[in-house]
Amino acid sequence: MNQRKGLKNMYGETEEELNKSLEAPIKRGEEMARKLITEMGCSREIAIDLTVLALYDVAILIPDSSSVIYEQNGARKKALIQFIDHITEICSMANESGILALRFMNHKGGKKNWTGKSQEYLDHHSYGGATRIGTELKKKILDKFATGNPNQSKPLLVLIVTDGGVEGEKRGHLKNVIRDCVKEREGAGKGRDAVRFQFSRIGNGPGAAQLLIDLDEDRDVREYIDVLPVEFDLERLLADKWFILPKILLGAILPEWGQDEIKDLSDSDKYAEYTDSGDDWADSD
């Protein structure tokens, strides 16, 4: 795991401090890579890259508006379950405690140190409400695990999934939340890499698509985030997890898995297989 640059604030300043604090994550990463390659059919190159997750905590902000269950005949909820389960599987190899936190946009509760299967849990969840991404991201994840946590000891990767555009909060609030978090962590001595954000959408909602496009083009925050291209059909992509999961998990923390990496795939047959035409953007969300 050659990720020492940018992580010194968390793992130590001197070579001696880094060697000591990275010993356990490196050992876990080696075990993780072996399992990914020998038991799960992951390529060696991707497996090695994924081991960087042993250095991170991962939290997921989950959409739970009514459209998740009522739009597209349940396809959005199905994709959400697949998404969480695939992420959980990999994060449980990177960290014994699995995913640090699952939190919902519209309802209280959630899970900490999640390692289980999500279908039963999501089946019993109540759905409904607005998509206040910035407000809920700050209150339920950042205030608890980052800006409100003076003892943050590992960088945090936040995966934000949405099936609609932002509702119920001021325009630009999400952008300000991201920017303020980065500045606060840097000021607290944790570094500009203390929190990174990855955005994905489920379903064909035009509001969600436009949100991701706007974020990806925003010069003030694009350095700290990664966005799954809106033309990707996440449900179909999840059937070929080694094509898309590295992008979701690494795009915000490894430059080679950022936006340019995905664009390099645009001429491939596989890329075409997993994209949509964008015609569904006219559908109601």
Disulfide bonds with the S-S distance in Angstrom:
none
